[in-house]
Amino acid sequence: MMFETTEQIANRDPDLAGRTAVDLWGPAAEFGFQIVPDILLLEQRQLGISSEELNALLNLNAHRWRRKDPVFPGTSTIAERMGVSVRTVQRLIRSLEKKSLVVRKKTADGHMYFELDLLNQKLEPFVSDRIKKGKKRMEK
């Protein structure tokens, strides 16, 4: 599968050169931002991800720095951010696990963490399908 680098895209479309999170979001980006592929939103229904599950997934992703790194947010932290109970977050994460989008594990000392690499794997066929069909980035 062939993907364009940011530099290649900027060379092809000069209007995209120099776009940063701060350019798009202003001072709000100073408090952090995350990279989320559009394909996740475009194929949310096909993946069977509810709005609440997507919110929980984005909260997990906010703690992700590199593809293979585990993430360590507490379910109570996510619950507070979402305005729901810890139990609701636990149910949402369990549902994401059943859909093979998230893996929950424990460290040797019992701390829970999550792996999100399965999500990348689940998205790849959608990307391949869109490339084969010649669809543009935000087309249905």
N, C-alpha and C positions, 0 to 999 in steps of 0.2 A: 504494500500500500504506500503510495507516494503522497506526502504532505508538504505544503509550502512552509518555509520558515517565515518568520516575521519580516526579515530583511527582503525575501523574495516578494512577499505581498506588498511591502512598501515600494519596491522597485516597479512593480506592476501597476500599483495605484498610489501615486505620490500623495493623494489626499489623506491616506492612512498613516503616513510617516509622522512620527513625533506624538502619536496619540498615547497617552499614559492614563493611568487610573486618576491621577490628579487633574489631568486635562478634562476628563469626563465627569468626575465627581467633586472637584474642588477640595476644600479643606476636609470634607468628610472622609476622603481617602487616607488622610494622615493617621486615622485610627485603625487602619488595616483594611484590607479588601481580599477577596478570594477570586480565584480563577475557576469559572464554571463553564463547561462547553455548552454552547447553544443546543447541541443535539440532545442533551439531558432534558431540556424544556420541550423541544420539538417532539420528542418521543416519550414524554412522561406518561401519557395514556397507554401507549403500547407496552411500556415497561410495567404498567400496573401500579404506578406510584401515586398515592393520594396527595392532596395539597399538604396535609399535616406531615406525611412521611417525607415529602420533599423538604419541608421546613426543618425537620429533624436531621435529614441528610445534609442540608446546607450548614446546619450548626456543627455537625461532625466535621464537615469539610473545612470549616473555618479554622480548625486545629491541624490541618494537614499541610505539611511543608514540602514534602517530596512524595512521589507516587508510592513507593514501597514503605514509607514510614508509618508506624502505628500512630493513632491519635488517642489522646487521653482526656477528653472532656468528661466531666461528671454529669450524670443524668439530672442531678438537681440543678446544675448550671443551665443546661439546655431547657429544663422545665421552666425555670425562672424567666429566661429570655422569651420563651414561647407563650408564657402566661397559662401554662397547663400544669397538671400534677406530675410528679415524678413517675407515678404509675403509668400515666398516659405516654410519657416518653419511653418507658420500658416496653410498653406494648408496641409503640411505633417502631422501635429498634428491632424487636423480635419479628415483626412483620417484614422489615427490610432484610433481616437474616433469612427468613423463609423464602424470600424472593431472590436469594443469593446475590444481594447487593452489598451487604455488610457482613463482616465476620467479627464476632465478639470473642475476646480471649482474656486470659488473666496472666499477670506477671507471676514470677516465682513467689513474690511476697503478697499476692492476692489482689493487686490493683487491676481493675478492669481497663481494657483498651480495645480499640476497634481498628480493623483493617478495611480499607475502602478500595483496594485494588480490584476486587471482583466487579465493582461498578464500571471501571474502565473496560474490563473484558465484556461486560454486558452491552456496552455502548458501541463497541467496534463493529458488530454486524450491521447496525443501523447506519454507521458512517460508510461502510463498504457499499451498502444498498443504495444510499443516496449518490455516491460517486458513480456507480454503475448506471443509475437512472439519469445522471447529468443534472441533478437538482442543485440549485444554488443554496447558499447558507441558510436563509430563513424561509425558504419555500415550504409549503405544506407537503 
